[in-house]
Amino acid sequence: MAGIIESSPAHQNFSRYDIRVIIKFSVILGKDASCIHKDLVTVLRENAPSIQTVRKWVKAVSEGRDDMEDEPRPGRPVTACRDANISQVLVSLSDDRRKTYEQKESRVNFSRNFLRRFQTEQNDFLGRIITGDETWVYSWDPETKRQSAEWRDFDEPRPEKVRRKQGALKVMHMIFFDINGVILRWPVPIGTTINAQYYKKVLQDKLRPAIRKKRPGLLESGILFHHDNAPVHTARAVTDVLAGYKWELLEHPRYSPDLAPCDFHLFPKMKEHLRGQRFETEEDIIQATKVAIKNLDKCSYVTAFKDWLQRIEKCANNGGCYVE
């Protein structure tokens, strides 16, 4: 769930060494790279290392590497107080295995219920679902390594690449879509406090009118509404509105972006179109996001729902483990 829950300072203080120790500890516990990466994302959120980095260190530890320090480099070494950070995450990862079991059980239950509904109602079930979430769109989002790759002769030196951070200016977008496409794209004005009351107002004043205009038949057939279980979404003020509209809520398991179509499909696809571009103003970001969504093929939304169904089947069959 992007943007609603900001990382606390404690989530931003882990060095690369700290993370490697956590990976080593997790390997000893018998966890694979996917589960370790999921744990790190849960604790560190956007500051977590990539799955490729986790796999690299899992392989190194599995092959017998004990030292988690970087290889010696010229210059003065960087020192830091690590014990508190390491202890904090080790507690988070190992203190309560029951919680991990319950989370997996919740994911399996969600998946089985979803599949049961689909088997009974088929495409009518998928056609009634509206799913949505929030995400930040930045004034500058650097290209991925794949996007910035370039052809060169084998004897040409590798070009230097400067590590660039995301731009400071950002606009949160609330986006809701179904199997036929986007129903509402709502850019949240900069400086707005996003709480349950604001989210409720968007549902009432923006989303419901958009459904009435673009998907009038859904209001008659019955909407199946899906969003993740961020506190803003699960607040009483929001659930009361959904109940008042008689929108059936599809419960989402905690810590499961891999089962949320916005997170595993729509937002990555949308941001592919935006990476590498610079935007000077809030309006520039809003317009570019509008164009990026407009440029997505209509089949992309059908694909999102098909992928969702496949992910849910995998989750039901693998005991609730994270699905890549």
C-alpha positions as CSV (number, residue, x, y, z in Angstrom):
1,M,0.0,0.0,0.0
2,A,1.9,3.0,-1.3
3,G,1.9,6.3,0.4
4,I,-0.6,6.0,3.2
5,I,1.7,4.6,5.9
6,E,5.0,6.5,5.8
7,S,8.2,4.8,7.0
8,S,9.2,5.8,10.4
9,P,12.8,6.9,11.1
10,A,13.5,3.5,12.6
11,H,12.7,1.9,9.3
12,Q,15.3,4.0,7.5
13,N,18.4,3.4,9.7
14,F,19.5,-0.1,8.6
15,S,22.9,-0.3,6.9
16,R,23.7,-2.8,4.2
17,Y,25.6,-4.7,6.8
18,D,22.6,-4.9,9.1
19,I,20.5,-6.2,6.2
20,R,23.1,-8.9,5.3
21,V,23.1,-10.1,8.9
22,I,19.3,-10.4,8.8
23,I,19.6,-12.4,5.6
24,K,22.2,-14.7,7.1
25,F,20.0,-15.2,10.2
26,S,17.0,-16.0,8.0
27,V,19.0,-18.5,5.9
28,I,19.9,-20.3,9.1
29,L,16.2,-20.4,9.9
30,G,15.6,-22.2,6.6
31,K,13.9,-19.4,4.8
32,D,14.3,-19.0,1.0
33,A,15.1,-15.8,-0.8
34,S,11.4,-14.9,-1.6
35,C,10.3,-15.2,2.0
36,I,13.3,-13.2,3.2
37,H,12.6,-10.5,0.7
38,K,9.0,-10.4,1.9
39,D,10.1,-10.0,5.5
40,L,12.5,-7.2,4.6
41,V,9.8,-5.4,2.6
42,T,7.4,-5.7,5.6
43,V,9.9,-4.0,7.9
44,L,11.9,-1.7,5.7
45,R,9.2,-1.0,3.0
46,E,10.7,1.1,0.2
47,N,14.1,0.9,1.8
48,A,14.3,-2.9,1.4
49,P,16.9,-4.4,-1.0
50,S,15.8,-5.8,-4.3
51,I,15.0,-9.5,-4.6
52,Q,18.1,-9.9,-6.8
53,T,20.3,-8.5,-4.0
54,V,18.6,-10.9,-1.5
55,R,19.2,-13.9,-3.8
56,K,22.9,-12.9,-4.2
57,W,23.5,-12.9,-0.4
58,V,21.4,-16.0,0.2
59,K,23.6,-17.8,-2.3
60,A,26.8,-16.4,-0.6
61,V,25.7,-17.5,2.8
62,S,24.6,-20.9,1.6
63,E,28.0,-21.4,0.0
64,G,29.7,-20.7,3.4
65,R,30.4,-17.0,3.5
66,D,30.5,-15.8,7.1
67,D,31.7,-12.2,6.8
68,M,28.9,-9.8,6.0
69,E,31.2,-6.8,5.6
70,D,32.0,-5.3,2.2
71,E,35.3,-6.2,0.7
72,P,38.1,-3.8,1.9
73,R,38.2,-0.6,0.0
74,P,40.7,2.3,0.0
75,G,39.8,5.3,2.3
76,R,38.4,5.6,5.8
77,P,35.9,3.0,6.8
78,V,32.3,4.0,7.8
79,T,31.4,3.1,11.3
80,A,28.0,2.9,12.8
81,C,26.1,1.5,15.8
82,R,24.5,-1.6,14.5
83,D,23.5,-3.8,17.5
84,A,20.2,-2.0,18.2
85,N,19.2,-2.1,14.5
86,I,20.0,-5.8,14.1
87,S,18.2,-6.7,17.3
88,Q,15.1,-4.8,16.2
89,V,14.8,-6.7,12.9
90,L,15.8,-10.1,14.4
91,V,12.9,-9.7,16.9
92,S,10.6,-8.7,14.0
93,L,11.6,-11.8,12.0
94,S,11.8,-14.5,14.7
95,D,9.9,-13.4,17.8
96,D,6.5,-14.5,16.8
97,R,6.3,-17.4,14.3
98,R,2.6,-17.8,15.1
99,K,1.9,-14.5,13.4
100,T,3.6,-15.7,10.3
101,Y,1.5,-18.8,10.3
102,E,-1.6,-16.8,10.8
103,Q,-0.8,-14.5,7.9
104,K,-0.2,-17.4,5.6
105,E,-3.4,-19.0,6.8
106,S,-5.2,-15.7,6.1
107,R,-3.8,-15.6,2.6
108,V,-4.9,-19.2,1.9
109,N,-8.4,-18.5,3.2
110,F,-8.7,-15.4,1.0
111,S,-7.4,-17.4,-2.0
112,R,-9.7,-20.3,-1.5
113,N,-12.8,-18.1,-1.0
114,F,-11.9,-16.1,-4.1
115,L,-11.5,-19.3,-6.2
116,R,-14.7,-20.7,-4.8
117,R,-16.6,-17.6,-5.9
118,F,-15.0,-17.7,-9.3
119,Q,-15.8,-21.4,-9.8
120,T,-19.4,-20.7,-9.0
121,E,-20.0,-17.4,-10.8
122,Q,-17.2,-17.4,-13.4
123,N,-16.6,-14.2,-15.4
124,D,-19.7,-12.6,-13.8
125,F,-17.7,-12.6,-10.5
126,L,-14.6,-10.9,-12.0
127,G,-16.8,-8.5,-14.0
128,R,-18.3,-7.1,-10.8
129,I,-15.0,-6.4,-9.0
130,I,-13.6,-2.8,-8.6
131,T,-10.2,-2.6,-7.1
132,G,-8.1,0.4,-6.1
133,D,-5.2,1.8,-4.2
134,E,-2.9,4.8,-3.8
135,T,0.5,5.5,-5.1
136,W,3.0,8.3,-5.3
137,V,4.1,9.7,-8.7
138,Y,7.3,11.6,-8.6
139,S,8.6,14.5,-10.6
140,W,11.6,12.4,-11.4
141,D,11.8,8.6,-11.3
142,P,15.0,7.2,-12.7
143,E,15.0,4.6,-15.3
144,T,15.5,1.0,-14.3
145,K,18.7,-0.8,-15.3
146,R,16.8,-2.6,-18.0
147,Q,15.3,0.7,-19.3
148,S,18.7,2.5,-19.4
149,A,20.6,-0.4,-21.0
150,E,22.3,0.4,-24.3
151,W,24.1,-1.6,-27.0
152,R,27.9,-1.3,-27.1
153,D,30.8,-3.2,-28.7
154,F,32.4,-5.8,-26.5
155,D,35.6,-3.8,-26.3
156,E,33.9,-0.5,-25.3
157,P,34.3,0.5,-21.6
158,R,31.1,0.3,-19.5
159,P,29.6,3.8,-19.2
160,E,29.5,5.4,-15.8
161,K,26.1,5.6,-14.3
162,V,25.2,8.2,-11.6
163,R,22.9,6.9,-8.9
164,R,19.9,9.2,-8.9
165,K,17.2,9.6,-6.3
166,Q,13.5,10.2,-6.9
167,G,12.5,13.9,-7.3
168,A,11.3,15.8,-4.2
169,L,8.0,16.9,-5.8
170,K,5.4,14.1,-5.8
171,V,1.6,13.7,-6.2
172,M,-0.4,10.9,-4.7
173,H,-2.9,9.3,-7.1
174,M,-5.9,7.3,-6.1
175,I,-6.8,4.9,-8.9
176,F,-9.7,2.5,-9.1
177,F,-10.3,0.1,-12.0
178,D,-12.1,-3.0,-13.1
179,I,-11.6,-5.6,-15.8
180,N,-12.6,-3.1,-18.5
181,G,-10.3,-0.2,-17.5
182,V,-9.8,2.7,-15.1
183,I,-12.9,4.1,-13.6
184,L,-11.4,6.9,-11.5
185,R,-7.9,8.5,-11.4
186,W,-7.9,11.1,-8.6
187,P,-4.8,13.2,-7.9
188,V,-4.7,14.2,-4.3
189,P,-3.9,17.9,-3.9
190,I,-0.4,18.4,-2.4
191,G,-0.6,19.0,1.3
192,T,-3.8,17.1,1.8
193,T,-4.0,14.9,4.9
194,I,-5.0,11.5,3.7
195,N,-7.1,9.9,6.5
196,A,-10.3,7.9,6.7
197,Q,-12.5,10.9,6.3
198,Y,-10.8,12.0,3.2
199,Y,-10.8,8.5,1.7
200,K,-14.5,8.2,2.5
201,K,-15.2,11.5,0.8
202,V,-13.4,10.3,-2.4
203,L,-15.6,7.2,-2.4
204,Q,-18.7,9.3,-2.0
205,D,-17.9,12.3,-4.2
206,K,-15.6,10.9,-6.8
207,L,-15.8,7.1,-7.2
208,R,-19.5,6.5,-6.9
209,P,-20.4,9.2,-9.5
210,A,-17.7,7.9,-11.8
211,I,-19.2,4.4,-11.5
212,R,-22.6,5.8,-12.2
213,K,-21.3,7.5,-15.4
214,K,-18.9,4.8,-16.7
215,R,-20.3,1.5,-15.4
216,P,-24.0,2.1,-14.6
217,G,-24.8,-1.6,-14.8
218,L,-22.5,-2.4,-11.9
219,L,-24.6,-0.4,-9.5
220,E,-27.5,-2.7,-10.4
221,S,-25.7,-6.0,-10.5
222,G,-23.8,-5.4,-7.3
223,I,-20.3,-4.2,-6.8
224,L,-17.6,-6.3,-5.3
225,F,-15.1,-3.8,-3.8
226,H,-11.5,-4.6,-3.2
227,H,-8.7,-2.6,-1.6
228,D,-6.0,-3.6,0.8
229,N,-6.3,-3.5,4.6
230,A,-4.4,-0.3,5.3
231,P,-5.8,1.5,8.4
232,V,-7.4,4.2,6.2
233,H,-9.3,1.6,4.3
234,T,-10.5,-0.4,7.2
235,A,-11.7,2.5,9.4
236,R,-15.3,2.4,10.6
237,A,-16.2,5.5,8.6
238,V,-15.1,3.8,5.4
239,T,-16.7,0.4,6.0
240,D,-20.0,2.1,7.0
241,V,-20.1,3.9,3.6
242,L,-19.4,0.7,1.7
243,A,-22.2,-1.1,3.7
244,G,-24.5,1.8,3.1
245,Y,-23.9,1.5,-0.7
246,K,-24.4,-2.3,-0.4
247,W,-20.9,-2.8,-2.0
248,E,-19.6,-6.2,-0.9
249,L,-16.1,-5.9,0.4
250,L,-13.6,-8.5,-0.7
251,E,-11.3,-8.8,2.4
252,H,-7.6,-8.6,1.6
253,P,-5.0,-10.4,3.6
254,R,-2.4,-8.4,5.4
255,Y,1.1,-7.8,3.9
256,S,0.0,-9.1,0.5
257,P,0.9,-6.6,-2.3
258,D,1.5,-9.7,-4.5
259,L,-2.3,-10.3,-4.4
260,A,-3.2,-6.7,-5.1
261,P,-3.7,-5.9,-8.9
262,C,-2.7,-2.3,-8.4
263,D,0.6,-3.3,-6.8
264,F,1.7,-6.2,-9.1
265,H,0.3,-4.8,-12.3
266,L,-1.3,-1.4,-12.8
267,F,1.2,0.8,-10.9
268,P,4.3,-0.8,-12.4
269,K,2.9,-0.6,-15.9
270,M,1.9,3.0,-15.4
271,K,5.3,4.0,-14.0
272,E,7.2,2.3,-16.9
273,H,5.8,5.1,-19.1
274,L,6.9,7.8,-16.6
275,R,10.4,6.7,-15.7
276,G,13.2,8.8,-17.1
277,Q,11.0,11.9,-17.6
278,R,11.3,15.1,-15.6
279,F,8.2,17.1,-14.4
280,E,8.5,20.6,-13.1
281,T,5.1,21.2,-11.6
282,E,2.3,19.3,-9.9
283,E,0.1,19.8,-13.0
284,D,2.9,18.3,-15.2
285,I,2.9,15.2,-13.0
286,I,-0.9,14.9,-13.1
287,Q,-1.1,15.3,-16.9
288,A,1.7,12.8,-17.5
289,T,0.0,10.2,-15.3
290,K,-3.2,10.7,-17.2
291,V,-1.4,10.1,-20.5
292,A,0.4,7.1,-19.1
293,I,-2.8,5.5,-18.0
294,K,-4.5,6.4,-21.3
295,N,-1.6,4.7,-23.2
296,L,-2.2,1.4,-21.5
297,D,-3.8,-1.1,-23.8
298,K,-7.4,-2.1,-22.8
299,C,-6.2,-5.7,-22.8
300,S,-3.9,-4.8,-19.9
301,Y,-6.8,-4.7,-17.5
302,V,-8.0,-8.2,-18.6
303,T,-4.5,-9.4,-18.2
304,A,-4.3,-7.9,-14.7
305,F,-7.4,-9.9,-13.6
306,K,-6.1,-13.1,-15.3
307,D,-2.8,-12.7,-13.5
308,W,-4.6,-12.0,-10.3
309,L,-6.5,-15.3,-10.6
310,Q,-3.3,-17.2,-11.4
311,R,-1.5,-15.6,-8.4
312,I,-4.4,-16.5,-6.1
313,E,-4.3,-20.1,-7.4
314,K,-0.6,-20.3,-6.6
315,C,-1.1,-18.8,-3.2
316,A,-3.8,-21.4,-2.4
317,N,-1.6,-24.2,-3.6
318,N,1.7,-23.1,-1.9
319,G,0.4,-22.7,1.6
320,G,0.1,-19.0,1.5
321,C,3.7,-18.2,0.6
322,Y,4.6,-15.0,-1.3
323,V,3.9,-15.2,-5.1
324,E,6.3,-13.7,-7.6
